Amino acid sequence: MKLAALLIAIVGMTSAPLAHADDDPLFRLVDTAAQRLQTADPVAAVKWLKGGSIEDPARGDQVLKAVGVQATASGADPVFVQKVFTDQIHATEGIEYLRFSQWKFDPATAPTTAPDLSESRTAIDGFNRTMVAELAAQRGVLHGPGCDVAVDAARTQVTTSRQLDPLYQQALVAATRNYCN
């Protein structure tokens, strides 16, 4: 991945949510999950260049603790929120593993530069806060009988709006698979 692609990824991950129809209550949640997934490429580049591990249990624990605290404060079920974020983290790691594999197979495509990891983490923390707020605000939909249909509709709209490729579509499905109880 070249510098231009990394810059596009950073711009994409810091962009505002796309406009959506008022009748799609889960769009903002799913769109934010997609934006959070898009941090995987620049994070993978940093880890590749610094020889870091894809999995970062300390960072994962930090994220899960923070979203649990925010969930409790906002009236959401912290166990549910942490389960959702565990899926999100695993989906992001999946993208990073695939990138590492691609770069091992074709070293000429490997990144030679990467943004500062703190930039990605700041973006991730912001996405996390938005997602927890949306999980709390949409708990009626998420725990209701029409949840599966609503999540599928939001995924479809986000996939189209963000022009997600097959990898990111698969990751979005994995990240959102436990939105409905």
N, C-alpha and C positions, 0 to 999 in steps of 0.2 A: 504494500500500500504506500503510495507516494504522499508527500506533504500536502498536495492539493486535495487529495481525497480525505486526508485527516482534517483539514480545515473545513471541508464541506460537512464532515461528520460533526464537528464541533458546532458549526453554525446550525445544523439540523437539530442538535440536542438542546440548544439554548433558544430555539425559536418558540414563539408563542403557540399555544394550542390553536389548531385550525378551527374555523367556524363550523358549527354543526346545527342540525335541526333541533328545535326545542323539544320535539317528541322523542328524542334519543337520550334518555337520562344517564346512560352509562358511557356515552361518547367521551366525555372529559377524562373519566377514569381510565378507559382503555387507551385513549390517545396519550395520556401521560405515561402509561406503562410502555407504550411503543417508543416514546421519546427516551425513556429511561433505558430501554434495550439498546437504543442507538449510541449509548455511551460505551458499549462493548468494544467497538473498533478502536477508538482512541486509547481506552484502558489497555486493551490487548497489545497495542503498539508500545506503550510504556513498559509493560511487563516483558515483552519480547526483547526490547533493547536493553533493559536492565537485568535480564535473566531472572525475573521474578516468577513466582508461582501463580498460576491462574486462580487457584482457590486461596482465599485469604480469610481463614476462620475468625481471626480477631476482628477484621472489618465487618464480616457477616454478623458476628455477635453484636457488634456496636450498632449496626443498622437495625437488627431485630429488637434490641433493647429500646432504641429510640422510637421506633414505630409502635412498640407496645405501650410505651409511656404516653405517646401522643394519642393512641387509640383510646386508652383509658380516660384521658382528659377530654376527649371529644365524644365520649359516650359509645364508642364502638367496642366490640368484643376483641380484646387484645390477642387472644388465642387465634381467632379467625384472621385478624390482620397479619399476625406473624406467619401464619400458614401461607397466606397470599404472597407475602414478601419472600418467603423461602422459595416458592415457585419462581418468583421474579429473579432472585439471585441465581438459581440453578439455570434458568433460561439464558441469562447473561453469560454465565460461565460456559454454557454450551456454545454460544457464539464465539467466545474467546478460544475455546479448544479447537473449533473448526478453523479459525484464523491461523492459529499456531500450526495446525496440520497443513494448511495451504502453503504457508511460508516455508515449512520444512520440505515440502514437495517441490516448491519453486522459489528458491531463495531470492531470485531477482525481483519477486513481488513483495518481499518483506519490507517493512518500514525502515527508513534510515533516520527519521526524526519522529518525535512524538510531542504532543503538548504536555504541559506540566500536569501530573496526576491530580494535584489539588483542584485544578479547573474542573475536571470530570467529577471529582467527589463533591464539589460545591453544587454542580448541576444535579447530581444524583440526590443529594440531600434535599434540594428544592423539589425535585420530582417526588421524593418520598413523602414530604409534607403534603403536597397536593393530593397524592394518592390516598393517604390516610384520611384527609378531609373528605374526599369523595366517597371512600368506603363508609365513612360515618353518615354522610349526607344521603347516600343511596342505599342504606341498609334495608329499607322496605322493599326495594326492587331486588336487591341481592338475595334476600331471604324469601322472596315471593314466588308464586307459581310460574310467572313469566320470565324468570331470570335467564334461563338458557337461551330463549329467543332474543332477549334484550342484549345479552353478551355477544351472541352470534351477529346480530345486526350492527352492534358497535364495532366489532372486529372487522366486519366487511367494510364499513364506512371508513374506518381508520386505515385499513389496508389500501383502499382506493385513494384516499386523501393524501396519505404519506407515500404512496407508490412503493409499498414494501415489497422487496424481492422475496422469493420462496423461503430463504433462510429466515428472514425476519418475520414472515408470516408464520412459519413453524414455531419460532421462538415466542411470538405473541400468543399463539394457542397454548403453549406450555405455561407461559407466565400467567394466563388468565383461567386456567383449567379449574381452579377451585373457587372461582368467584361466587358460584351458586352452591348453596348448601343442600 
